[in-house]
Amino acid sequence: MLLSIILPIYNMEEYLTKCLDSILRQGLDDTEYEVILVNDGSTDSSQKICEEYIASHQNFRLINQKNGGVARARNTGINASTGKFIAFLDPDDYLLDNGLKIAFRKYADRDDIDVIHFYSSYDFWDVKPIIDEIEYEGTTHDNLALHKGGLPSFCWIYIYRKDFLDKHNIRFKPYRVGEDQLFISTVFIANARYLSCKADIYRYVVRESSASTNRRKKHAQQCVKDYLNAYSDIMTAMNVYKVDEKPEVYHACISSLNSKKNFGYSRMLTADYNYKDFKKIMQFGKEIGFLPLPSSSSNWKTSIISKIKNSTTTNYVLYKLVSGVFNHIFTPYIMPRLRVSFKR
């Protein structure tokens, strides 16, 4: 078996059929791949839909388990997989026709590749012809040093050699956010043999109720803990693999981590902490090096904004003020307009 495609499924009846049908149109022979459907305690008709597909397709497998989150569901899929390579597909997303034939199949028989990268686009963007062209081939460390692209954030635009994941004991940790960033960052830090192609084959669907867009207070507080823990785990991985011995690689990793801190900071504002929890979480942020937040440029406006942000992580009164503005003005009124503008 060349490829195991793993789908973590929880209440996806609205999207699942489109996703599964797209897998069937990848131009791969049925004997070359398996689809592992991990039903993570769905309460809608997702399990029924999965059962219909496994009844019709011998290379589709269904695993039912109690709800434990996307990380545990993906781990279940990895551990049950028989493929030489592993791919992840979220069941609300889908693949363009013949995408895996172009981005994966032509490289699958090579023994010198641990990770294959391809591109994704938002579902509301225009579909362009898939480009069949390699843009980089080497190691992830060399890619970090030469291209300054930094550590990636999303696990589903890569295909992984299972032996590599097993050798380095790379699995998902049970975080609500940051789990995919931690997973793929660890792959890069472990210095995988890497091939990137220009094929844009993955279509990402934005849902208001998804984990990345859910901004309820309690959810946000858990997300902050998970995001900070994932950040700390990435820093630990950098120490384990002695990335500091390669200055250019180390700088690229740190720069990319710093560039992503605004996501964690916005969750801190949404969390609307009381004083006790505020002091506790900000202290943890300092201990792991997440705080203080860096300034992204020497521009005076950016510098002032950076100082204000850092002040909100040390001054509780200022934090409550900025958090109130963020939660009661920016999130309900400004953010929806930005999303509409972005889609246009």
VOBA-1610 file (N, C-alpha, C; in pm, whole numbers, padded with zeros to 5 digits, always signed):
BEGIN
Met+00085-00119+00000Met+00000+00000+00000Met+00089+00125+00000Leu+00065+00213-00096Leu+00147+00333-00105Leu+00103+00444-00010Leu-00028+00464+00004Leu-00077+00583+00074Leu-00196+00553+00163Ser-00190+00606+00283Ser-00305+00604+00375Ser-00355+00747+00391Ile-00481+00770+00355Ile-00543+00902+00369Ile-00630+00899+00494Ile-00599+00983+00590Ile-00665+00980+00721Ile-00759+01100+00736Leu-00884+01069+00771Leu-00984+01174+00793Leu-01037+01165+00936Pro-01016+01267+01019Pro-01079+01274+01151Pro-01218+01335+01136Ile-01320+01264+01177Ile-01457+01306+01146Ile-01539+01328+01272Tyr-01594+01447+01285Tyr-01688+01475+01394Tyr-01798+01567+01342Asn-01918+01512+01328Asn-02036+01586+01284Asn-02010+01665+01156Met-01981+01592+01050Met-01947+01654+00922Met-02043+01614+00811Glu-02166+01582+00845Glu-02260+01534+00745Glu-02279+01631+00628Glu-02267+01759+00653Glu-02290+01859+00548Glu-02181+01859+00442Tyr-02060+01819+00480Tyr-01944+01831+00392Tyr-01885+01697+00347Leu-01915+01591+00418Leu-01841+01466+00406Leu-01849+01403+00267Thr-01967+01402+00208Thr-01982+01338+00077Thr-01896+01404-00028Lys-01893+01536-00030Lys-01810+01608-00128Lys-01663+01575-00108Cys-01621+01567+00017Cys-01482+01535+00049Cys-01446+01395+00001Leu-01528+01296+00035Leu-01499+01158+00000Leu-01504+01136-00151Asp-01597+01200-00217Asp-01604+01189-00363Asp-01479+01246-00429Ser-01424+01351-00370Ser-01303+01410-00428Ser-01184+01314-00417Ile-01181+01233-00312Ile-01073+01133-00297Ile-01081+01030-00409Leu-01203+00993-00447Leu-01221+00892-00551Leu-01178+00943-00689Arg-01159+01073-00702Arg-01121+01132-00831Arg-00975+01176-00835Gln-00889+01109-00757Gln-00749+01150-00749Gln-00658+01082-00852Gly-00714+00996-00934Gly-00634+00932-01038Gly-00545+00821-00987Leu-00571+00772-00866Leu-00493+00663-00809Leu-00571+00532-00822Asp-00497+00423-00842Asp-00560+00292-00844Asp-00606+00255-00703Asp-00719+00185-00695Asp-00774+00150-00564Asp-00677+00069-00479Thr-00589-00006-00544Thr-00494-00090-00471Thr-00376-00009-00416Glu-00365+00118-00457Glu-00251+00200-00417Glu-00276+00279-00290Tyr-00401+00293-00250Tyr-00429+00376-00134Tyr-00545+00321-00052Glu-00547+00361+00074Glu-00658+00331+00163Glu-00707+00462+00225Val-00833+00465+00258Val-00892+00580+00324Val-00938+00535+00463Ile-00878+00595+00566Ile-00912+00558+00703Ile-01002+00667+00761Leu-01128+00632+00782Leu-01227+00725+00836Leu-01236+00704+00986Val-01194+00802+01062Val-01198+00791+01208Val-01316+00874+01258Asn-01425+00806+01288Asn-01545+00872+01339Asn-01527+00900+01487Asp-01508+01027+01521Asp-01472+01067+01657Asp-01597+01098+01739Gly-01687+01001+01748Gly-01807+01018+01830Gly-01912+01109+01771Ser-01927+01110+01640Ser-02026+01196+01575Ser-02167+01162+01623Thr-02250+01267+01634Thr-02389+01248+01674Thr-02486+01276+01561Asp-02434+01313+01444Asp-02519+01335+01327Asp-02512+01212+01237Ser-02533+01227+01109Ser-02535+01112+01018Ser-02398+01082+00957Ser-02291+01137+01013Ser-02158+01114+00957Ser-02122+00966+00953Gln-02151+00893+01060Gln-02119+00750+01063Gln-02194+00675+00953Lys-02319+00707+00933Lys-02399+00641+00829Lys-02339+00666+00691Ile-02297+00789+00667Ile-02235+00823+00538Ile-02107+00742+00519Cys-02027+00733+00625Cys-01903+00655+00619Cys-01932+00509+00588Glu-02035+00453+00652Glu-02070+00312+00631Glu-02112+00286+00486Glu-02176+00384+00424Glu-02215+00369+00283Glu-02092+00360+00193Tyr-01990+00438+00225Tyr-01869+00438+00142Tyr-01787+00311+00163Ile-01777+00264+00287Ile-01697+00142+00309Ile-01768+00020+00251Ala-01900+00027+00237Ala-01974-00083+00175Ala-01950-00088+00024Ser-01917+00026-00034Ser-01899+00035-00179Ser-01754+00032-00223His-01662+00058-00130His-01521+00069-00167His-01437-00012-00068Gln-01371-00116-00117Gln-01295-00205-00030Gln-01175-00138+00034Asn-01125-00029-00025Asn-01008+00039+00032Asn-01046+00148+00132Phe-01175+00158+00167Phe-01221+00250+00270Phe-01240+00172+00400Arg-01189+00226+00511Arg-01202+00163+00643Arg-01262+00263+00741Leu-01344+00214+00832Leu-01408+00300+00932Leu-01367+00255+01071Ile-01323+00350+01152Ile-01293+00326+01293Ile-01382+00419+01375Asn-01465+00362+01460Asn-01550+00442+01549Asn-01487+00450+01687Gln-01483+00570+01743Gln-01429+00587+01878Gln-01504+00699+01949Lys-01490+00701+02081Lys-01551+00809+02159Lys-01483+00941+02125Asn-01559+01049+02138Asn-01505+01181+02103Asn-01384+01215+02187Gly-01273+01242+02120Gly-01149+01276+02190Gly-01073+01389+02125Gly-01130+01445+02018Gly-01064+01556+01952Gly-00986+01513+01828Val-00956+01612+01745Val-00894+01585+01616Val-00756+01523+01630Ala-00680+01563+01730Ala-00544+01509+01747Ala-00548+01359+01774Arg-00632+01318+01866Arg-00642+01174+01898Arg-00696+01096+01779Ala-00791+01156+01705Ala-00846+01088+01588Ala-00739+01067+01482Arg-00657+01167+01458Arg-00549+01151+01360Arg-00448+01047+01406Asn-00417+01045+01536Asn-00325+00944+01587Asn-00381+00804+01569Thr-00510+00788+01591Thr-00574+00659+01568Thr-00554+00616+01423Gly-00571+00710+01333Gly-00553+00680+01191Gly-00409+00643+01158Ile-00314+00717+01213Ile-00172+00686+01188Ile-00139+00545+01236Asn-00182+00513+01358Asn-00148+00384+01417Asn-00214+00268+01344Ala-00328+00295+01279Ala-00399+00189+01207Ala-00357+00180+01061Ser-00279+00273+01014Ser-00246+00281+00871Ser-00150+00172+00828Thr-00160+00134+00701Thr-00070+00035+00642Thr+00008+00094+00525Gly-00013+00219+00496Gly+00051+00282+00381Gly+00196+00318+00406Lys+00272+00323+00299Lys+00411+00369+00304Lys+00416+00517+00339Phe+00316+00592+00288Phe+00303+00734+00316Phe+00168+00762+00381Ile+00161+00875+00449Ile+00039+00915+00518Ile+00001+01057+00476Ala-00127+01077+00448Ala-00180+01209+00417Ala-00298+01237+00508Phe-00319+01365+00541Phe-00432+01406+00624Phe-00526+01493+00542Leu-00655+01467+00556Leu-00756+01547+00488Leu-00868+01575+00586Asp-00898+01701+00609Asp-01010+01735+00696Asp-01141+01716+00619Pro-01242+01658+00679Pro-01362+01618+00605Pro-01451+01732+00558Asp-01423+01855+00600Asp-01496+01968+00545Asp-01421+02031+00428Asp-01302+01981+00399Asp-01224+02027+00284Asp-01232+01923+00173Tyr-01162+01947+00062Tyr-01162+01849-00046Tyr-01042+01870-00135Leu-01018+01775-00226Leu-00905+01780-00317Leu-00952+01801-00460Leu-00872+01872-00537Leu-00904+01889-00678Leu-00878+01759-00754Asp-00951+01740-00862Asp-00940+01616-00939Asp-00796+01589-00984Asn-00753+01463-00968Asn-00619+01417-01008Asn-00505+01485-00933Gly-00537+01552-00823Gly-00435+01624-00748Gly-00325+01534-00694Leu-00364+01423-00631Leu-00264+01334-00572Leu-00184+01259-00679Lys-00244+01237-00794Lys-00170+01175-00904Lys-00054+01265-00945Ile-00078+01396-00945Ile+00024+01492-00986Ile+00122+01521-00873Ala+00070+01545-00753Ala+00155+01591-00643Ala+00220+01479-00564Phe+00170+01356-00580Phe+00223+01246-00499Phe+00270+01124-00579Arg+00185+01073-00668Arg+00212+00942-00726Arg+00346+00934-00799Lys+00384+01039-00869Lys+00508+01036-00948Lys+00633+01030-00860Tyr+00618+01062-00729Tyr+00733+01060-00638Tyr+00726+00944-00538Ala+00616+00870-00538Ala+00590+00772-00432Ala+00688+00656-00431Asp+00749+00624-00545Asp+00841+00510-00551Asp+00984+00547-00515Arg+01009+00672-00489Arg+01144+00714-00451Arg+01170+00684-00303Asp+01294+00647-00273Asp+01331+00614-00135Asp+01405+00726-00065Asp+01419+00841-00131Asp+01496+00951-00074Asp+01409+01070-00035Ile+01281+01044-00010Ile+01188+01150+00028Ile+01112+01110+00154Asp+01112+01197+00253Asp+01035+01175+00375Asp+00906+01256+00377Val+00908+01371+00312Val+00793+01462+00315Val+00773+01523+00176Ile+00649+01521+00129Ile+00613+01585+00003Ile+00516+01699+00033His+00547+01816-00017His+00464+01934+00006His+00389+01973-00120Phe+00265+02017-00101Phe+00187+02077-00210Phe+00114+02198-00153Tyr+00036+02266-00234Tyr-00027+02391-00191Tyr-00177+02377-00172Ser-00233+02473-00101Ser-00377+02478-00078Ser-00429+02618-00109Ser-00558+02626-00135Ser-00624+02755-00156Ser-00759+02752-00087Tyr-00810+02870-00053Tyr-00944+02878+00004Tyr-01047+02833-00100Asp-01153+02773-00052Asp-01257+02721-00140Asp-01320+02831-00225Phe-01324+02954-00174Phe-01389+03063-00247Phe-01296+03131-00349Trp-01171+03086-00358Trp-01081+03137-00460Trp-01105+03064-00592Asp-01070+03130-00702Asp-01084+03068-00833Asp-00991+02947-00845Val-01038+02844-00913Val-00957+02725-00936Val-00866+02748-01056Lys-00736+02725-01036Lys-00639+02743-01143Lys-00583+02606-01184Pro-00529+02595-01304Pro-00469+02467-01346Pro-00359+02424-01250Ile-00351+02294-01225Ile-00250+02241-01134Ile-00115+02241-01203Ile-00016+02301-01140Ile+00118+02310-01197Ile+00201+02188-01156Asp+00247+02114-01255Asp+00325+01993-01230Asp+00474+02028-01237Glu+00525+02082-01126Glu+00664+02129-01126Glu+00721+02128-00985Ile+00843+02077-00970Ile+00912+02079-00842Ile+00973+02217-00819Glu+00951+02274-00699Glu+01011+02403-00669Glu+01127+02393-00570Tyr+01134+02282-00497Tyr+01248+02263-00405Tyr+01267+02115-00375Glu+01391+02075-00361Glu+01424+01939-00323Glu+01551+01942-00240Gly+01547+01886-00121Gly+01661+01887-00030Gly+01617+01842+00108Thr+01669+01904+00213Thr+01625+01874+00349Thr+01546+01992+00403Thr+01469+01966+00508Thr+01391+02075+00567Thr+01482+02180+00632His+01595+02137+00687His+01689+02234+00744His+01746+02324+00636Asp+01784+02266+00523Asp+01835+02348+00412Asp+01728+02442+00360Asn+01604+02393+00355Asn+01493+02476+00310Asn+01472+02595+00403Leu+01480+02570+00533Leu+01466+02677+00631Leu+01578+02780+00616Ala+01701+02731+00599Ala+01817+02820+00592Ala+01820+02900+00461Leu+01785+02836+00351Leu+01798+02899+00220Leu+01679+02987+00182His+01561+02939+00216His+01441+03009+00171His+01378+03097+00277Lys+01423+03085+00400Lys+01375+03170+00510Lys+01222+03162+00525Gly+01166+03051+00484Gly+01021+03041+00490Gly+00967+03016+00629Gly+01053+02967+00717Gly+01010+02943+00853Gly+00937+02812+00870Leu+00896+02785+00993Leu+00822+02664+01025Leu+00678+02676+00976Pro+00626+02572+00911Pro+00489+02579+00860Pro+00387+02564+00972Ser+00260+02586+00937Ser+00153+02583+01036Ser+00052+02471+01016Phe+00041+02420+00895Phe-00069+02328+00864Phe-00015+02191+00822Cys-00071+02086+00882Cys-00021+01951+00857Cys-00077+01890+00730Trp-00189+01944+00679Trp-00260+01877+00571Trp-00213+01914+00430Ile-00109+01994+00417Ile-00052+02019+00284Ile+00080+01946+00266Tyr+00096+01837+00342Tyr+00215+01754+00333Tyr+00174+01607+00334Ile+00256+01525+00270Ile+00241+01380+00276Ile+00369+01324+00339Tyr+00354+01234+00436Tyr+00465+01194+00522Tyr+00498+01045+00505Arg+00627+01013+00501Arg+00668+00874+00507Arg+00644+00824+00649Lys+00567+00716+00661Lys+00530+00668+00794Lys+00653+00626+00875Asp+00751+00565+00810Asp+00871+00522+00882Asp+00941+00640+00948Phe+00936+00756+00883Phe+00999+00875+00941Phe+00925+00919+01066Leu+00793+00920+01060Leu+00714+00957+01178Leu+00738+00861+01293Asp+00746+00732+01261Asp+00768+00632+01365Asp+00910+00643+01424Lys+01008+00665+01338Lys+01147+00675+01383Lys+01164+00788+01484His+01097+00900+01460His+01111+01017+01547His+00995+01029+01646Asn+00910+00926+01651Asn+00797+00923+01744Asn+00714+01051+01734Ile+00682+01091+01612Ile+00605+01213+01589Ile+00457+01178+01580Arg+00382+01228+01675Arg+00237+01212+01678Arg+00175+01346+01722Phe+00044+01354+01712Phe-00026+01475+01752Phe-00048+01476+01903Lys-00029+01591+01965Lys-00064+01607+02105Lys-00208+01658+02114Pro-00280+01624+02221Pro-00424+01652+02228Pro-00456+01797+02261Tyr-00413+01887+02173Tyr-00442+02029+02190Tyr-00557+02070+02098Arg-00633+02170+02140Arg-00743+02220+02056Arg-00691+02305+01941Val-00588+02381+01967Val-00523+02458+01862Val-00373+02438+01874Gly-00304+02456+01763Gly-00159+02444+01765Gly-00108+02303+01746Glu-00199+02204+01745Glu-00155+02064+01736Glu-00095+02033+01598Asp-00153+02092+01492Asp-00099+02067+01359Asp+00031+02144+01337Gln+00038+02266+01392Gln+00162+02343+01382Gln+00275+02272+01454Leu+00248+02216+01571Leu+00349+02142+01645Leu+00393+02018+01568Phe+00300+01947+01510Phe+00329+01824+01436Phe+00422+01852+01318Ile+00383+01943+01230Ile+00464+01967+01110Ile+00593+02041+01144Ser+00592+02125+01247Ser+00715+02192+01289Ser+00817+02089+01337Thr+00770+01989+01411Thr+00860+01884+01459Thr+00919+01806+01342Val+00839+01782+01239Val+00890+01715+01119Val+01003+01797+01056Phe+00983+01927+01045Phe+01086+02014+00987Phe+01209+02019+01076Ile+01190+02029+01206Ile+01302+02037+01300Ile+01382+01907+01300Ala+01315+01794+01277Ala+01383+01664+01273Ala+01462+01644+01143Asn+01458+01741+01053Asn+01538+01744+00931Asn+01501+01632+00834Ala+01376+01639+00786Ala+01327+01540+00690Ala+01383+01567+00550Arg+01394+01462+00471Arg+01426+01477+00329Arg+01298+01525+00260Tyr+01307+01635+00189Tyr+01189+01716+00158Tyr+01180+01749+00010Leu+01059+01736-00043Leu+01031+01777-00181Leu+00907+01864-00181Ser+00916+01979-00245Ser+00801+02069-00257Ser+00766+02087-00404Cys+00639+02067-00436Cys+00594+02090-00574Cys+00493+02204-00575Lys+00475+02262-00691Lys+00389+02380-00703Lys+00241+02346-00717Ala+00210+02217-00717Ala+00071+02175-00737Ala-00019+02229-00625Asp-00121+02303-00662Asp-00219+02358-00568Asp-00343+02270-00577Ile-00357+02175-00485Ile-00460+02071-00499Ile-00559+02066-00384Tyr-00531+02131-00273Tyr-00614+02120-00152Tyr-00704+02242-00141Arg-00833+02221-00124Arg-00928+02332-00111Arg-00977+02339+00034Tyr-00947+02451+00097Tyr-00975+02472+00239Tyr-01106+02549+00255Val-01198+02492+00331Val-01330+02551+00352Val-01334+02617+00490Val-01366+02745+00496Val-01372+02819+00622Val-01513+02808+00680Arg-01522+02758+00803Arg-01651+02748+00872Arg-01646+02832+00999Glu-01752+02902+01028Glu-01757+02986+01146Glu-01748+02905+01274Ser-01792+02781+01271Ser-01793+02699+01392Ser-01669+02612+01408Ser-01572+02629+01318Ser-01452+02546+01326Ser-01366+02586+01445Ala-01271+02499+01482Ala-01187+02525+01599Ala-01104+02651+01580Ser-01067+02682+01456Ser-00983+02798+01431Ser-01060+02928+01436Thr-01194+02924+01424Thr-01273+03047+01427Thr-01359+03061+01552Asn-01371+02957+01632Asn-01450+02961+01754Asn-01381+03051+01858Arg-01450+03155+01906Arg-01385+03251+01994Arg-01462+03270+02125Arg-01538+03170+02170Arg-01604+03180+02299Arg-01500+03191+02410Lys-01539+03253+02522Lys-01446+03283+02630Lys-01375+03158+02684Lys-01451+03058+02728Lys-01391+02939+02786Lys-01309+02864+02682His-01361+02860+02560His-01287+02795+02452His-01155+02867+02429Ala-01160+03000+02431Ala-01039+03080+02409Ala-00937+03055+02519Gln-00983+03043+02644Gln-00890+03019+02754Gln-00818+02885+02738Gln-00891+02782+02694Gln-00827+02653+02670Gln-00733+02661+02551Cys-00773+02737+02450Cys-00689+02754+02331Cys-00556+02821+02367Val-00560+02920+02455Val-00437+02987+02496Val-00343+02887+02562Lys-00396+02807+02655Lys-00312+02706+02722Lys-00250+02611+02620Asp-00333+02563+02528Asp-00284+02468+02429Asp-00182+02532+02337Tyr-00209+02655+02295Tyr-00118+02722+02203Tyr+00017+02747+02269Leu+00016+02788+02395Leu+00142+02810+02466Leu+00216+02679+02489Asn+00143+02573+02520Asn+00206+02443+02537Asn+00268+02394+02406Ala+00197+02416+02295Ala+00251+02377+02165Ala+00377+02457+02132Tyr+00376+02586+02165Tyr+00494+02670+02145Tyr+00612+02617+02227Ser+00585+02584+02353Ser+00690+02530+02439Ser+00743+02398+02386Asp+00654+02313+02333Asp+00695+02184+02277Asp+00784+02203+02154Ile+00755+02303+02074Ile+00838+02331+01956Ile+00977+02374+02000Met+00984+02459+02101Met+01114+02503+02152Met+01193+02385+02209Thr+01122+02293+02275Thr+01187+02173+02327Thr+01242+02087+02214Ala+01164+02072+02107Ala+01210+01994+01992Ala+01335+02056+01930Met+01340+02188+01926Met+01458+02256+01873Met+01581+02223+01957Asn+01563+02211+02087Asn+01675+02173+02174Asn+01715+02027+02153Val+01616+01940+02140Val+01644+01797+02123Val+01725+01773+01996Tyr+01688+01842+01889Tyr+01756+01823+01760Tyr+01871+01922+01739Lys+01907+01995+01846Lys+02024+02085+01846Lys+02023+02183+01729Val+01908+02242+01706Val+01893+02337+01596Val+01982+02460+01618Asp+02012+02492+01744Asp+02095+02610+01772Asp+02236+02596+01718Glu+02276+02474+01681Glu+02407+02454+01621Glu+02411+02495+01474Lys+02296+02524+01419Lys+02284+02574+01281Lys+02218+02712+01287Pro+02295+02818+01300Pro+02240+02953+01324Pro+02134+02997+01224Glu+02152+02969+01096Glu+02054+03013+00997Glu+01921+02940+01012Val+01929+02812+01046Val+01808+02733+01068Val+01738+02781+01195Tyr+01816+02802+01299Tyr+01761+02849+01426Tyr+01691+02984+01409His+01756+03075+01339His+01698+03208+01319His+01567+03199+01241Ala+01563+03113+01139Ala+01441+03097+01059Ala+01328+03042+01145Cys+01359+02948+01233Cys+01257+02891+01322Cys+01203+02996+01418Ile+01293+03069+01482Ile+01250+03170+01579Ile+01171+03281+01512Ser+01216+03324+01395Ser+01146+03431+01323Ser+01004+03389+01288Ser+00987+03264+01243Ser+00853+03218+01207Ser+00764+03204+01329Leu+00819+03156+01441Leu+00741+03146+01563Leu+00696+03283+01612Asn+00787+03381+01604Asn+00752+03518+01644Asn+00642+03576+01557Ser+00647+03544+01428Ser+00548+03600+01335Ser+00408+03546+01360Lys+00399+03433+01429Lys+00269+03371+01454Lys+00213+03402+01592Lys+00284+03482+01669Lys+00241+03506+01807Lys+00113+03589+01816Asn+00081+03666+01713Asn-00040+03746+01719Asn-00165+03660+01733Phe-00161+03538+01677Phe-00275+03447+01691Phe-00297+03415+01838Gly-00188+03377+01907Gly-00199+03346+02050Gly-00240+03468+02131Tyr-00188+03584+02093Tyr-00221+03707+02165Tyr-00370+03741+02149Ser-00424+03724+02028Ser-00567+03753+02008Ser-00654+03661+02092Arg-00610+03537+02110Arg-00684+03445+02197Arg-00676+03490+02343Met-00564+03547+02383Met-00552+03600+02519Met-00653+03710+02543Leu-00674+03794+02443Leu-00773+03901+02457Leu-00914+03844+02464Thr-00943+03746+02379Thr-01076+03684+02379Thr-01104+03614+02511Ala-00999+03561+02575Ala-01016+03482+02698Ala-01074+03563+02812Asp-01055+03696+02814Asp-01114+03784+02915Asp-01091+03731+03056Tyr-00963+03716+03092Tyr-00925+03655+03219Tyr-00964+03740+03340Asn-00988+03672+03452Asn-00992+03744+03579Asn-00848+03767+03623Tyr-00829+03841+03729Tyr-00693+03884+03767Tyr-00603+03765+03799Lys-00655+03668+03873Lys-00575+03552+03913Lys-00527+03472+03791Asp-00619+03443+03699Asp-00584+03365+03580Asp-00495+03445+03486Phe-00517+03577+03483Phe-00432+03666+03402Phe-00287+03656+03446Lys-00263+03668+03575Lys-00126+03662+03627Lys-00063+03525+03598Lys-00143+03420+03612Lys-00092+03285+03594Lys-00052+03258+03450Ile-00139+03295+03356Ile-00112+03263+03215Ile+00000+03351+03160Met+00006+03477+03203Met+00112+03565+03154Met+00248+03523+03210Gln+00249+03473+03332Gln+00374+03423+03390Gln+00424+03301+03314Phe+00330+03214+03278Phe+00367+03097+03200Phe+00422+03138+03064Gly+00359+03239+03003Gly+00407+03289+02874Gly+00549+03341+02882Lys+00584+03406+02991Lys+00720+03456+03011Lys+00818+03341+03032Glu+00776+03241+03109Glu+00866+03130+03142Glu+00907+03052+03017Ile+00819+03040+02921Ile+00850+02961+02801Ile+00906+03046+02688Gly+00916+03179+02711Gly+00972+03267+02610Gly+00873+03319+02507Phe+00743+03293+02529Phe+00642+03347+02438Phe+00628+03497+02455Leu+00644+03543+02577Leu+00638+03685+02610Leu+00777+03732+02654Pro+00812+03859+02625Pro+00730+03961+02562Pro+00718+03941+02411Leu+00612+04001+02354Leu+00589+03992+02210Leu+00691+04078+02137Pro+00747+04030+02027Pro+00848+04108+01953Pro+00783+04214+01865Ser+00858+04316+01832Ser+00814+04415+01736Ser+00852+04365+01598Ser+00758+04369+01503Ser+00782+04311+01371Ser+00867+04400+01281Ser+00883+04527+01316Ser+00965+04616+01235Ser+01010+04735+01319Ser+01094+04819+01259Ser+01144+04937+01329Ser+01056+05058+01306Asn+00948+05039+01230Asn+00853+05147+01205Asn+00795+05196+01337Trp+00786+05331+01353Trp+00746+05386+01482Trp+00604+05346+01521Lys+00514+05336+01422Lys+00377+05296+01451Lys+00372+05152+01502Thr+00447+05066+01434Thr+00453+04925+01475Thr+00515+04912+01613Ser+00615+04993+01639Ser+00683+04991+01769Ser+00587+05031+01882Ile+00505+05133+01857Ile+00408+05178+01957Ile+00303+05069+01984Ile+00254+05008+01875Ile+00155+04901+01889Ile+00213+04785+01969Ser+00340+04752+01940Ser+00406+04643+02012Ser+00417+04674+02161Lys+00449+04800+02194Lys+00460+04839+02335Lys+00324+04830+02405Ile+00219+04868+02334Ile+00085+04860+02392Ile+00047+04714+02419Lys+00074+04629+02321Lys+00044+04487+02337Lys+00116+04429+02458Asn+00244+04458+02469Asn+00321+04404+02580Asn+00275+04461+02714Ser+00228+04585+02712Ser+00175+04645+02835Ser+00049+04573+02881Thr-00031+04524+02785Thr-00152+04452+02822Thr-00121+04315+02882Thr+00000+04267+02863Thr+00038+04137+02922Thr+00099+04153+03061Thr+00117+04277+03105Thr+00173+04302+03238Thr+00081+04386+03326Asn-00004+04467+03264Asn-00094+04556+03335Asn-00237+04506+03319Tyr-00297+04458+03428Tyr-00429+04397+03419Tyr-00537+04496+03379Val-00531+04618+03429Val-00631+04719+03396Val-00628+04748+03246Leu-00509+04765+03192Leu-00496+04790+03048Leu-00542+04668+02968Tyr-00509+04551+03018Tyr-00554+04427+02951Tyr-00706+04423+02941Lys-00776+04452+03051Lys-00922+04447+03051Lys-00980+04550+02955Leu-00916+04666+02947Leu-00963+04770+02856Leu-00951+04726+02710Val-00832+04679+02674Val-00808+04636+02536Val-00890+04511+02503Ser-00902+04419+02601Ser-00983+04300+02581Ser-01128+04335+02555Gly-01179+04434+02628Gly-01317+04477+02610Gly-01341+04533+02470Val-01249+04617+02425Val-01260+04675+02291Val-01253+04564+02186Phe-01161+04471+02205Phe-01143+04361+02109Phe-01268+04274+02101Asn-01325+04240+02217Asn-01438+04146+02221Asn-01572+04210+02187His-01588+04338+02218His-01719+04402+02201His-01727+04494+02080Ile-01614+04526+02020Ile-01616+04612+01902Ile-01550+04543+01783Phe-01422+04505+01800Phe-01347+04450+01687Phe-01406+04316+01640Thr-01426+04221+01734Thr-01471+04087+01695Thr-01611+04086+01634Pro-01712+04153+01696Pro-01847+04144+01639Pro-01873+04235+01519Tyr-01799+04346+01507Tyr-01831+04443+01404Tyr-01725+04455+01294Ile-01600+04459+01331Ile-01494+04481+01233Ile-01449+04351+01167Met-01432+04245+01247Met-01383+04118+01192Met-01474+04061+01084Pro-01608+04062+01100Pro-01694+04010+00992Pro-01676+04087+00861Arg-01654+04218+00869Arg-01633+04297+00748Arg-01500+04261+00682Leu-01401+04236+00765Leu-01271+04195+00710Leu-01281+04062+00639Arg-01359+03969+00693Arg-01377+03839+00630Arg-01448+03854+00496Val-01551+03936+00492Val-01623+03958+00366Val-01533+04020+00262Ser-01455+04119+00306Ser-01360+04185+00215Ser-01257+04088+00164Phe-01209+03999+00254Phe-01108+03900+00216Phe-01164+03805+00110Lys-01286+03759+00129Lys-01347+03667+00035Lys-01367+03730-00103Arg-01395+03859-00102Arg-01411+03927-00229Arg-01280+03943-00303
//
